[in-house]
Amino acid sequence: MAEAEKSLVGDHLVDKIRRRRKLAETVSPLPVRTRIVTVSNQKGGVGKTTTTVNLASALARRGANVLVVDMDPQGNASTALGVPHRPEVTSIYDVLLGDDDIEDALQPTTDHENLWCVPSTIHLAGAEIELVSLVAREQRLRTALQQFLAASERRYHYVFIDCPPSLGLLTVNAFVAADEVLIPIQCEYYALEGLSQLLGNIQLIQKHLNPELAISTILLTMYDARTNLAQEVAGEVRAHFPEQVLDAVIPRSVRISEAPSYGQTVHAYDGASIGALAYLEAAAEIAERGARGEAAPERNEAAATVAQGEA
């Protein structure tokens, strides 16, 4: 038994080395225009915020300038990125309901120099009610983002919007502001529960508010290759969404679970872990898939230099 365990550990180590080497030799192209991605799933506990911050962190580490907009009143994305979000901090609430611009709320993160965040505060919990009476209430985030990106001296390649696990005005604002939707799906029982409702809601947004919105990416999370259940769920999701599901999967990982309690992404907490590697692979795949639809993606000189040094 001991020998079998040693062999298994050795196989995992070899696989990890192979995957890291392949990743180091891959240069992620930068998008020609800013990709605005809303990360959403009405079902809680699927790794939505975890996916938002870790994909953003991974893309920043691969040479992209990334902005995370925290639209969840819990502020977990802000916490994971080391960004203060006390009640007195200027936040996305002030942008949506006040006279502040995104530039006023923008903060650098402790995670990476290429990664910035617009935090959430507890004030956002009441925003659903306050937005009801405002003009163009569904368009407020979109307008603020467009103005910010047009005026910013910094070129942002990706904007990730983290949503609350519900379909209120905050989530509607996120859908209207975005070009793409990324849906994390856990490889467990009831994985597809509520997904048909989410897809229906996205279709309503497409029809009435944002015809450019598309479901570009589905990411399988909490995957345990040792169980038949995880493999069955993965197969079912891939059968339903063959074009959208990434090849990369996020494993069930202690390091991924522990990182938020330290106010960090998994890359800052344990960059050598299998969870960090999986998110880097997912980020590289997202960048590559995006480039296929663009005539001339921007060359990522910073990532190319890193890749040449690691190869």
C-alpha positions as CSV (number, residue, x, y, z in Angstrom):
1,M,0.0,0.0,0.0
2,A,2.8,2.3,0.9
3,E,4.5,1.7,-2.5
4,A,1.2,2.4,-4.3
5,E,0.8,5.7,-2.5
6,K,4.3,6.7,-3.3
7,S,3.7,5.8,-7.0
8,L,0.5,7.9,-6.9
9,V,2.3,10.9,-5.4
10,G,5.0,10.6,-8.0
11,D,2.5,10.5,-10.8
12,H,0.9,13.7,-9.4
13,L,4.2,15.4,-9.2
14,V,5.2,14.5,-12.7
15,D,1.8,15.8,-14.0
16,K,2.2,19.0,-12.1
17,I,5.7,19.6,-13.5
18,R,4.5,18.9,-17.0
19,R,1.6,21.3,-16.7
20,R,3.7,24.1,-15.3
21,R,6.2,23.7,-18.1
22,K,3.5,23.8,-20.7
23,L,2.1,26.9,-19.1
24,A,5.5,28.6,-18.9
25,E,5.9,28.1,-22.6
26,T,2.5,29.7,-23.4
27,V,2.1,33.4,-24.0
28,S,-1.4,34.7,-23.3
29,P,-2.4,37.2,-26.0
30,L,-3.9,40.4,-24.8
31,P,-7.4,41.4,-26.1
32,V,-7.7,44.3,-28.6
33,R,-10.5,45.9,-26.6
34,T,-11.4,45.6,-23.0
35,R,-13.3,42.4,-22.2
36,I,-16.0,43.0,-19.5
37,V,-17.0,39.8,-17.9
38,T,-19.7,39.3,-15.3
39,V,-19.2,36.2,-13.1
40,S,-22.6,35.0,-12.1
41,N,-24.5,32.0,-10.7
42,Q,-27.8,32.3,-8.8
43,K,-26.9,29.2,-6.9
44,G,-24.7,29.9,-3.9
45,G,-21.5,28.1,-2.9
46,V,-20.2,27.4,-6.4
47,G,-17.0,29.4,-6.1
48,K,-18.2,32.5,-7.8
49,T,-16.2,35.1,-5.9
50,T,-13.3,32.7,-5.6
51,T,-13.3,32.3,-9.3
52,T,-13.6,36.0,-9.9
53,V,-10.6,37.0,-7.8
54,N,-8.4,34.0,-8.8
55,L,-8.9,34.4,-12.5
56,A,-8.3,38.1,-12.2
57,S,-5.1,37.5,-10.3
58,A,-4.0,34.8,-12.7
59,L,-4.5,37.1,-15.8
60,A,-2.6,39.9,-14.0
61,R,0.3,37.5,-13.4
62,R,0.2,36.7,-17.1
63,G,0.7,40.3,-18.1
64,A,-2.8,41.8,-18.4
65,N,-4.1,44.9,-16.6
66,V,-7.2,43.7,-14.7
67,L,-10.0,45.5,-12.8
68,V,-12.4,43.8,-10.4
69,V,-15.7,45.5,-9.6
70,D,-17.2,44.1,-6.4
71,M,-21.0,44.2,-6.7
72,D,-21.7,41.9,-3.8
73,P,-22.6,43.6,-0.6
74,Q,-20.7,41.0,1.4
75,G,-17.5,42.4,-0.1
76,N,-15.7,39.1,-0.2
77,A,-13.9,39.9,-3.5
78,S,-12.5,43.1,-1.9
79,T,-11.3,41.1,1.1
80,A,-9.5,38.5,-1.0
81,L,-7.7,41.3,-2.9
82,G,-6.6,43.1,0.3
83,V,-8.7,46.2,-0.4
84,P,-10.2,48.2,2.5
85,H,-14.0,48.2,2.3
86,R,-15.0,49.9,5.6
87,P,-18.3,51.8,5.5
88,E,-16.5,55.2,5.1
89,V,-14.5,54.0,2.0
90,T,-15.6,55.3,-1.4
91,S,-17.1,52.3,-3.1
92,I,-19.2,51.0,-6.0
93,Y,-22.2,52.1,-3.9
94,D,-21.1,55.7,-4.3
95,V,-20.7,55.3,-8.0
96,L,-24.1,53.7,-8.5
97,L,-26.1,56.1,-6.3
98,G,-23.9,59.1,-5.8
99,D,-21.8,61.6,-7.7
100,D,-18.6,59.7,-7.5
101,D,-16.7,58.3,-10.6
102,I,-15.1,54.8,-10.7
103,E,-11.7,56.6,-10.6
104,D,-12.7,58.0,-7.1
105,A,-13.4,54.4,-5.8
106,L,-10.5,52.7,-7.6
107,Q,-7.9,51.0,-5.3
108,P,-4.7,49.1,-6.0
109,T,-4.7,45.5,-4.6
110,T,-2.1,43.9,-2.4
111,D,-2.2,40.9,-4.8
112,H,-0.4,42.2,-7.9
113,E,0.7,45.5,-9.4
114,N,-1.5,44.8,-12.5
115,L,-4.7,44.2,-10.5
116,W,-7.1,46.9,-9.3
117,C,-10.4,46.8,-7.5
118,V,-13.5,48.9,-7.0
119,P,-14.7,47.7,-3.6
120,S,-18.1,47.0,-2.1
121,T,-19.2,48.2,1.3
122,I,-22.1,47.3,3.5
123,H,-24.0,50.3,2.1
124,L,-24.6,48.3,-1.0
125,A,-27.0,46.0,0.8
126,G,-29.6,48.8,0.6
127,A,-28.9,49.7,-3.0
128,E,-31.5,47.5,-4.5
129,I,-34.2,49.6,-3.0
130,E,-32.5,52.9,-3.6
131,L,-32.0,52.2,-7.3
132,V,-35.7,51.6,-8.0
133,S,-36.5,55.3,-8.1
134,L,-33.5,56.4,-10.2
135,V,-33.5,57.2,-13.9
136,A,-31.9,54.5,-16.1
137,R,-31.4,52.3,-13.0
138,E,-30.3,49.3,-15.0
139,Q,-27.6,51.3,-16.9
140,R,-25.8,53.0,-14.1
141,L,-22.8,50.6,-13.9
142,R,-22.5,50.5,-17.7
143,T,-22.4,54.2,-18.0
144,A,-19.9,54.6,-15.2
145,L,-17.6,51.9,-16.7
146,Q,-17.7,53.3,-20.2
147,Q,-16.8,56.8,-18.9
148,F,-14.0,55.4,-16.8
149,L,-12.5,53.2,-19.5
150,A,-12.7,56.0,-22.1
151,A,-10.9,58.5,-19.8
152,S,-8.4,56.2,-18.1
153,E,-4.7,56.6,-19.1
154,R,-4.2,53.0,-18.1
155,R,-5.2,50.3,-20.7
156,Y,-7.4,47.7,-19.0
157,H,-7.5,44.4,-20.7
158,Y,-10.1,42.7,-18.5
159,V,-12.9,43.9,-16.2
160,F,-14.4,41.2,-13.9
161,I,-17.7,42.0,-12.1
162,D,-18.5,39.9,-9.1
163,C,-22.3,39.6,-8.5
164,P,-24.4,38.7,-5.5
165,P,-26.1,35.2,-5.8
166,S,-29.5,36.7,-6.8
167,L,-31.2,38.5,-9.7
168,G,-31.8,41.9,-8.3
169,L,-30.9,45.3,-9.7
170,L,-27.2,44.9,-8.8
171,T,-26.9,41.7,-10.9
172,V,-29.0,43.3,-13.7
173,N,-26.6,46.3,-13.7
174,A,-23.7,43.8,-14.0
175,F,-25.3,42.0,-17.0
176,V,-26.1,45.2,-18.8
177,A,-22.5,46.5,-18.3
178,A,-20.8,43.3,-19.6
179,D,-20.1,41.8,-22.9
180,E,-19.6,38.3,-21.5
181,V,-21.0,36.0,-18.8
182,L,-18.8,33.5,-17.0
183,I,-20.7,30.8,-15.1
184,P,-18.9,28.7,-12.5
185,I,-20.6,25.3,-11.9
186,Q,-19.6,23.0,-9.1
187,C,-19.1,19.3,-9.8
188,E,-21.6,18.1,-7.2
189,Y,-25.2,17.2,-6.7
190,Y,-27.7,19.8,-8.0
191,A,-24.9,21.4,-10.1
192,L,-27.4,22.4,-12.8
193,E,-30.1,23.5,-10.3
194,G,-31.3,27.0,-11.1
195,L,-29.2,27.1,-14.3
196,S,-32.2,27.2,-16.6
197,Q,-33.6,30.1,-14.7
198,L,-30.2,31.9,-15.0
199,L,-30.1,31.3,-18.7
200,G,-33.7,32.6,-19.0
201,N,-32.8,35.7,-17.2
202,I,-29.8,36.3,-19.4
203,Q,-32.0,35.9,-22.5
204,L,-34.3,38.6,-21.1
205,I,-31.3,40.9,-20.6
206,Q,-30.2,40.2,-24.1
207,K,-33.7,40.9,-25.5
208,H,-34.5,44.1,-23.6
209,L,-31.3,45.7,-22.3
210,N,-28.1,44.3,-23.7
211,P,-28.2,42.4,-27.1
212,E,-24.4,42.1,-27.1
213,L,-24.3,40.0,-23.9
214,A,-23.1,36.4,-24.5
215,I,-22.4,33.4,-22.3
216,S,-18.7,32.9,-23.3
217,T,-17.3,30.7,-20.5
218,I,-18.4,28.0,-18.1
219,L,-15.9,26.8,-15.6
220,L,-16.1,23.6,-13.6
221,T,-15.2,24.0,-10.0
222,M,-14.7,21.8,-6.9
223,Y,-13.8,18.9,-9.2
224,D,-12.7,15.6,-7.6
225,A,-11.4,13.2,-10.2
226,R,-11.6,10.3,-7.8
227,T,-15.4,10.3,-7.7
228,N,-17.8,9.1,-10.3
229,L,-20.2,11.9,-9.5
230,A,-17.7,14.7,-10.4
231,Q,-17.0,12.9,-13.7
232,E,-20.7,12.4,-14.5
233,V,-21.5,16.1,-13.7
234,A,-18.6,17.3,-15.8
235,G,-19.7,15.1,-18.7
236,E,-23.3,16.3,-18.4
237,V,-22.3,20.0,-18.4
238,R,-19.9,19.5,-21.4
239,A,-22.7,17.7,-23.3
240,H,-25.1,20.7,-22.8
241,F,-22.5,23.4,-23.4
242,P,-19.7,22.0,-25.6
243,E,-18.5,25.4,-26.8
244,Q,-18.5,27.3,-23.5
245,V,-17.0,24.8,-21.1
246,L,-13.2,25.3,-20.5
247,D,-10.9,22.3,-20.7
248,A,-9.3,23.5,-17.5
249,V,-11.1,22.5,-14.3
250,I,-10.7,23.8,-10.8
251,P,-10.1,20.9,-8.3
252,R,-11.4,20.7,-4.8
253,S,-8.4,22.2,-2.9
254,V,-7.7,23.1,0.7
255,R,-5.4,25.9,-0.4
256,I,-8.2,27.5,-2.5
257,S,-10.5,27.3,0.5
258,E,-8.0,28.7,3.0
259,A,-6.8,31.7,1.0
260,P,-9.8,34.0,1.5
261,S,-9.5,33.7,5.3
262,Y,-6.0,35.3,5.0
263,G,-7.4,38.0,2.7
264,Q,-5.5,36.6,-0.3
265,T,-6.0,34.9,-3.6
266,V,-4.7,31.4,-3.9
267,H,-1.7,32.8,-6.0
268,A,-0.6,35.0,-3.2
269,Y,-1.3,32.4,-0.5
270,D,0.3,29.4,-2.2
271,G,1.4,30.0,-5.7
272,A,2.9,26.5,-6.0
273,S,-0.4,24.7,-5.2
274,I,-2.4,22.7,-7.6
275,G,-5.3,25.2,-7.2
276,A,-3.2,28.1,-8.3
277,L,-2.0,26.1,-11.3
278,A,-5.5,25.3,-12.3
279,Y,-6.6,28.9,-12.2
280,L,-3.5,29.9,-14.3
281,E,-4.5,27.3,-16.8
282,A,-8.1,28.5,-16.9
283,A,-6.9,32.1,-17.4
284,A,-4.6,31.1,-20.2
285,E,-7.4,29.3,-21.9
286,I,-9.8,32.3,-21.5
287,A,-7.2,34.6,-23.1
288,E,-6.5,32.1,-26.0
289,R,-10.2,31.6,-26.7
290,G,-10.8,35.3,-26.8
291,A,-8.0,35.9,-29.2
292,R,-9.5,33.4,-31.7
293,G,-12.3,35.8,-32.3
294,E,-10.1,38.8,-32.8
295,A,-8.2,39.6,-36.0
296,A,-5.0,40.8,-34.4
297,P,-4.8,40.4,-30.6
298,E,-2.2,42.5,-28.8
299,R,1.1,40.8,-28.2
300,N,1.8,40.3,-24.6
301,E,5.5,41.4,-24.3
302,A,5.6,41.1,-20.5
303,A,4.3,37.6,-20.5
304,A,6.5,36.6,-23.4
305,T,9.6,37.7,-21.5
306,V,8.5,35.7,-18.5
307,A,7.7,32.6,-20.5
308,Q,11.1,32.7,-22.2
309,G,12.8,33.0,-18.8
310,E,10.8,30.1,-17.3
311,A,11.1,27.8,-20.3
